[in-house]
Amino acid sequence: MIAILMRMPLRRFRSLARSWEGLGRTDPLFGILSDPTKWGGKWDADEFFASGRAHVEKLLRSLNDARAAFKRDTCLDFGCGVGRLTVPLSGSFNRTIGVDIARSMIDQARRYHAAGSQCEFLVNRDLDLRQFPDATFDFVHSCLVLQHIPPDISIRYIEEFFRVCKPGGLVVFQLPSEARPESVISAEHALPDSAHVAAIAITDPPASLESSEFATLGIVVTNNSSVAWRHDIPAGRHICVANHWRRQDGDVTIFDDARALLPRTIGPGESFEVPLRVQAPGEAGEYVLEIDLVQEFVCWFAEKGSNTARSAVKVSQSAAAQPDAPVATTAAAQVAAALRNPAPTRHPFSIIDRILRRFRSGAPSFEMHSVPRPQVEEAVRNAGGHLLQAIDDNAAGPRWCSYTYVCRRLLSTRAVSPANQGR
């Protein structure tokens, strides 16, 4: 029975390893910092590694503020990826080792930091850190890693962090404690009511379309409110130009059709024009095309009293139409739909990734996991550690409550090496 229970996390662990191997081969920088605008190799390497230096500088300031002193001899960076944090950490230690589950990530780390690096990069494909003896490191660090590992496995690694840490050394790791309710996120990022004042015009609206035909329209929008419309509102609460299709009597026949993001932050009184690729209804008839703005997950501007733009469109039956066939949608439309309806327990970009996987073979998805803070604190105590401070870090993004746990290994602990467990 014990052997069966051990195989279950091992199977999940190997699946996880395959996913990160794929990321290391296809888009390693995006895999580590999953900014959706950087998908497909768009990260600038200098900008990427500069973010790592900034992170470590902030971390060291936080440790200093917490008066969490540590010996600057040996350091372990768990889940090092391509060394974004490992290299800047190495400036504070005589010896720094980065370990990662993916050999492809380690290969990239060695390639990026071949010259002048004080780091050693090693592959770790075990459910523990058995390649390191007890009390090897003065400082053990992990960030943006445990959140992608199932909780039963991440707790095991936390125990290992304390085993390989020297008595009196520091263990610092980041881990989300819970997903935040969508209602709370919406309330935090919702525009004030006074922001919902827009003037919308359609450039050369089509008088007629065939059923299911696509048409790209020019939409001119003016911000007539006293509030700037940000283009980079987090957690999927962005502002879009969008449209409905109504029948002549006003009934909505297609509520969600197309989306176009703001091209930039739009200040009060400013105007912009965006193309909006709409698709006519699949059934012939007389329709009204209605253009509005929407703040995703919050509200349509019309719900707050803003004016929409409307245009009558006659839809005729296409000779090539197949009424019983499902209407095809573009990859962009599916990504937009996914952003509007993310799975609440997944990383927000995992939805996009799964859709894009249909168009880019082999792209793995991001799992996202949390461990409640009381459970983490219990694991720290059981491993012979003492929690010095839990820093609310927002590292996992606005959908998650995340902490950086700053802990010290006690001088006397019960932590034992994997080879001696059970004896």
C-alpha positions in Angstrom: 0.0 0.0 0.0 2.8 2.4 0.9 4.5 1.7 -2.5 1.2 2.6 -4.3 0.9 5.8 -2.4 4.5 6.7 -3.3 3.9 6.0 -7.0 0.9 8.4 -7.1 2.9 11.6 -6.4 5.8 10.3 -8.4 3.5 9.9 -11.5 2.3 13.5 -11.0 5.9 14.7 -10.5 7.0 13.1 -13.8 4.2 14.7 -15.6 5.2 18.0 -14.2 8.8 17.4 -15.2 7.7 16.8 -18.8 5.8 20.1 -18.9 8.8 22.1 -17.7 11.1 20.2 -20.0 8.9 21.4 -22.9 9.0 25.0 -21.7 12.7 24.9 -21.4 13.0 23.8 -25.0 10.3 26.0 -26.5 10.1 29.3 -24.5 12.1 29.2 -21.3 11.9 32.8 -20.4 8.1 32.9 -20.8 7.9 29.8 -18.7 9.6 31.5 -15.8 7.9 34.9 -16.1 4.6 34.3 -17.9 3.8 37.8 -19.2 1.3 37.1 -22.0 2.8 39.9 -24.1 6.1 37.9 -24.1 4.7 34.6 -25.4 6.7 33.1 -28.3 10.2 34.2 -27.5 9.4 37.9 -27.1 11.3 38.4 -23.8 14.3 40.6 -24.1 17.0 38.8 -22.2 18.5 41.9 -20.6 15.1 43.0 -19.4 14.3 39.5 -18.1 17.5 39.2 -16.1 17.2 42.8 -14.8 13.9 41.8 -13.2 15.8 39.1 -11.3 18.4 41.5 -10.0 15.6 43.9 -8.9 13.8 41.0 -7.1 16.9 39.9 -5.2 17.7 43.5 -4.2 14.2 43.9 -2.8 14.4 40.5 -1.0 17.7 41.4 0.7 16.2 44.7 1.8 13.2 42.9 3.3 15.5 40.5 5.1 17.5 43.4 6.5 14.3 45.1 7.6 13.3 41.9 9.3 16.7 41.6 10.9 17.1 38.1 9.5 20.8 37.8 9.5 22.5 34.9 7.7 25.9 33.6 7.0 27.0 34.3 3.4 28.8 31.1 2.6 26.5 28.7 0.7 23.2 29.2 -1.0 20.7 26.9 -2.7 18.2 28.3 -5.3 15.4 25.7 -5.7 13.6 25.8 -9.1 16.3 28.0 -10.6 15.1 27.9 -14.2 17.6 29.7 -16.3 19.2 31.4 -13.3 17.2 34.7 -13.2 17.5 34.8 -9.4 20.4 32.4 -8.9 23.0 34.7 -10.4 22.1 37.8 -8.5 21.9 35.7 -5.3 25.4 34.5 -6.0 26.7 38.0 -5.4 26.1 37.5 -1.7 27.6 34.0 -1.2 30.8 32.2 -1.7 29.1 29.3 -3.4 25.6 29.2 -5.0 23.8 26.2 -6.5 20.7 26.3 -8.6 18.6 23.2 -9.1 15.7 22.6 -11.4 13.5 19.7 -12.4 14.0 20.4 -16.2 17.3 19.5 -17.8 16.4 21.9 -20.7 16.2 24.8 -18.2 19.6 23.9 -16.7 21.1 23.7 -20.1 19.8 27.2 -20.8 21.1 28.5 -17.5 24.5 27.2 -18.3 24.4 28.8 -21.7 23.2 32.2 -20.5 25.8 32.3 -17.6 28.7 30.4 -19.1 31.2 33.2 -18.5 32.0 34.8 -15.2 29.2 33.1 -13.2 29.8 32.0 -9.6 26.9 29.6 -9.9 26.6 25.8 -10.3 23.5 24.5 -12.0 22.2 21.0 -11.3 19.3 18.9 -12.4 17.1 17.5 -9.6 14.5 15.0 -10.8 13.8 13.5 -7.3 10.9 14.1 -5.0 13.5 15.3 -2.5 16.9 16.8 -2.4 18.8 13.6 -1.6 21.8 14.7 -3.7 22.7 17.1 -0.9 23.7 16.0 2.6 22.1 17.3 5.7 23.1 20.9 6.8 24.8 21.8 3.5 23.5 25.4 2.9 23.4 28.6 4.9 20.6 30.0 2.8 17.8 28.1 0.9 15.6 30.1 -1.5 12.7 29.4 -3.8 10.3 31.8 -5.6 7.6 31.2 -8.2 8.2 27.5 -8.0 6.2 25.7 -5.3 3.0 27.3 -6.6 3.3 25.1 -9.7 3.8 21.9 -7.6 0.9 19.8 -6.1 0.7 20.6 -2.3 1.6 17.1 -1.1 4.9 17.4 -3.0 5.6 21.0 -2.1 5.2 20.2 1.6 7.8 17.5 1.1 10.2 19.9 -0.5 9.7 22.4 2.3 10.8 19.7 4.8 13.8 19.1 2.6 14.7 22.8 2.6 15.2 22.6 6.4 17.1 19.3 6.2 19.7 20.7 3.8 19.9 24.1 5.6 22.5 24.4 8.3 21.3 25.0 11.9 20.8 28.7 12.3 20.5 29.2 8.6 17.6 30.9 6.6 15.0 29.2 4.5 13.1 31.7 2.3 10.3 30.5 0.0 7.2 31.9 -1.7 3.9 30.1 -1.9 0.2 31.2 -2.4 -2.1 30.5 0.5 -5.4 30.8 -1.3 -7.2 31.9 -4.4 -8.9 35.3 -3.9 -12.7 35.4 -4.7 -13.5 36.9 -8.1 -15.9 39.3 -6.5 -13.2 40.8 -4.4 -10.8 41.1 -7.4 -13.6 42.8 -9.4 -14.3 45.2 -6.6 -10.7 46.2 -6.3 -10.2 46.9 -10.0 -13.6 48.2 -11.0 -13.8 51.6 -12.6 -15.7 54.3 -10.7 -19.2 55.0 -12.0 -18.0 58.4 -13.3 -15.6 56.6 -15.7 -18.4 55.1 -17.8 -19.0 57.9 -20.3 -18.0 57.2 -23.8 -18.8 58.4 -27.3 -18.6 55.7 -29.9 -18.8 55.9 -33.7 -18.7 53.2 -36.4 -16.6 54.1 -39.5 -18.4 53.0 -42.7 -20.8 50.5 -41.1 -21.9 47.7 -43.5 -25.5 47.9 -44.7 -25.6 44.2 -45.4 -23.7 41.0 -44.7 -24.0 37.3 -45.5 -24.8 34.9 -42.7 -21.8 34.2 -40.5 -19.7 36.6 -42.7 -16.8 38.4 -41.0 -16.3 42.2 -41.4 -13.7 44.4 -39.9 -15.0 47.8 -38.8 -13.3 50.9 -37.7 -14.5 52.0 -34.3 -13.7 55.5 -33.0 -14.1 55.9 -29.2 -13.8 59.1 -27.1 -13.3 59.1 -23.3 -15.8 61.7 -22.2 -15.3 61.0 -18.5 -12.9 62.6 -16.1 -11.2 59.3 -15.4 -8.3 57.7 -17.4 -9.1 54.3 -18.9 -6.0 52.1 -18.2 -5.1 49.6 -20.8 -3.2 47.4 -18.3 -5.8 46.7 -15.5 -4.7 43.4 -14.0 -6.5 40.1 -13.3 -8.3 40.1 -16.6 -10.3 43.3 -15.7 -9.2 45.1 -18.8 -11.4 47.4 -20.9 -12.4 46.3 -24.4 -14.4 47.6 -27.3 -17.1 44.9 -28.0 -20.4 44.3 -29.7 -23.8 42.7 -29.5 -26.2 41.7 -32.3 -29.9 42.6 -31.6 -33.0 41.9 -33.6 -35.2 44.8 -34.7 -37.3 44.6 -31.6 -34.3 45.0 -29.4 -33.9 41.4 -28.2 -30.3 40.3 -28.1 -29.5 37.4 -30.4 -25.7 37.3 -29.9 -24.5 38.9 -26.6 -20.8 38.4 -27.1 -19.2 38.6 -30.5 -15.9 40.5 -30.9 -13.4 42.1 -28.7 -10.7 44.8 -29.2 -8.3 45.9 -26.4 -7.5 49.5 -25.7 -4.3 50.4 -27.7 -3.0 52.4 -24.7 -4.2 54.2 -21.6 -6.9 56.7 -22.8 -7.0 59.9 -20.8 -10.1 62.2 -20.4 -11.0 63.8 -23.6 -8.8 61.5 -25.7 -10.0 59.5 -28.7 -8.7 56.3 -30.3 -9.6 54.1 -33.2 -9.4 50.3 -33.3 -10.4 47.6 -35.8 -13.2 45.3 -34.6 -13.7 42.1 -36.5 -17.4 41.2 -36.1 -19.2 38.1 -37.4 -22.7 38.3 -38.6 -25.4 36.0 -37.1 -25.8 32.6 -38.8 -29.5 33.2 -39.5 -30.8 35.6 -42.2 -32.8 38.6 -41.0 -32.8 42.2 -40.0 -30.4 43.0 -37.2 -28.9 45.9 -35.2 -25.2 45.9 -34.6 -24.5 47.5 -31.3 -21.0 48.7 -30.2 -20.2 49.2 -26.5 -17.3 49.2 -24.1 -16.9 46.5 -21.4 -14.7 46.1 -18.4 -14.3 42.4 -18.3 -15.9 40.6 -15.2 -17.3 44.0 -14.0 -19.9 45.6 -16.3 -20.7 47.0 -19.8 -20.5 50.7 -20.0 -24.2 50.9 -21.2 -25.2 49.4 -17.8 -23.8 52.6 -16.2 -25.7 54.9 -18.6 -23.1 55.3 -21.4 -24.3 55.6 -25.0 -23.6 52.9 -27.5 -23.3 53.0 -31.3 -25.9 51.2 -33.3 -26.2 50.4 -37.0 -28.9 48.4 -38.9 -27.5 45.5 -40.9 -29.4 43.2 -43.2 -28.1 39.6 -43.0 -28.8 37.4 -46.1 -28.4 33.6 -46.2 -25.0 32.7 -47.6 -25.2 30.2 -50.5 -22.2 28.3 -49.0 -23.7 28.3 -45.5 -24.2 25.0 -43.7 -26.7 25.8 -40.9 -26.1 22.6 -39.0 -22.3 23.1 -38.8 -20.7 24.8 -35.9 -19.4 28.3 -36.6 -15.6 28.3 -36.6 -13.8 30.8 -34.5 -10.3 32.2 -34.7 -7.5 31.6 -32.2 -7.7 35.2 -31.2 -11.4 35.0 -30.5 -10.9 31.9 -28.4 -8.2 33.5 -26.4 -10.4 36.5 -25.8 -13.2 34.3 -24.6 -10.8 32.4 -22.3 -9.7 35.7 -20.8 -13.3 36.6 -20.1 -14.0 33.2 -18.5 -10.9 31.9 -16.7 -10.9 28.8 -14.5 -10.8 30.1 -10.9 -8.2 27.6 -9.6 -5.7 27.9 -12.4 -3.1 30.4 -13.3 -4.8 33.0 -15.5 -2.4 32.3 -18.4 -3.0 28.5 -18.3 -6.3 28.9 -20.1 -4.6 30.9 -22.9 -1.8 28.3 -23.0 -4.2 25.4 -23.4 -6.0 27.1 -26.3 -2.7 28.1 -28.0 -1.6 24.5 -27.6 -4.1 23.7 -30.4 -2.2 26.0 -32.7 1.3 25.5 -31.3 1.8 21.8 -30.7 3.4 20.7 -27.4 3.1 23.9 -25.5 2.5 22.9 -21.8 0.1 24.5 -19.4 0.8 26.1 -16.0 -0.6 24.4 -13.0 -1.3 26.7 -10.1 -1.6 25.4 -6.5 -1.9 26.9 -3.0 -1.3 25.7 0.5 -3.1 27.4 3.4 -0.8 29.5 5.6 -1.6 27.4 8.8 -0.6 24.3 7.0 2.7 25.9 5.8 3.5 27.1 9.3 2.8 23.6 10.7 5.2 22.1 8.1 7.9 24.6 9.0 7.6 23.7 12.7 7.6 19.9 12.0 10.7 20.3 9.9 12.5 22.1 12.8 12.1 25.6 11.6 10.9 28.9 13.1 8.9 31.4 11.1 10.4 34.8 11.4 8.0 36.7 9.1 5.4 36.0 6.4 5.6 38.8 3.8 2.5 39.5 1.7 4.3 39.6 -1.6 1.6 39.6 -4.4 4.1 37.4 -6.3 1.5 35.1 -7.8 -0.6 37.9 -9.2 -3.8 39.5 -8.1 -5.8 36.3 -8.2 -3.9 34.8 -5.3 -3.0 35.7 -1.7 0.7 34.9 -1.6 3.4 35.0 1.0 7.2 34.9 1.2 8.0 32.9 4.3 11.2 33.9 6.0 12.2 31.1 8.4 15.2 30.1 10.4 16.3 26.5 11.0 16.5 25.9 14.7 19.8 24.7 16.2 18.3 21.4 17.1 15.9 19.8 14.7 14.4 16.4 13.9 15.0 16.7 10.2 16.8 13.7 8.7 18.1 12.8 5.3 16.0 10.7 2.9 18.4 7.8 3.2 17.7 7.6 7.0 13.9 8.2 6.9 12.0 5.4 8.4 14.9 4.1 10.5 
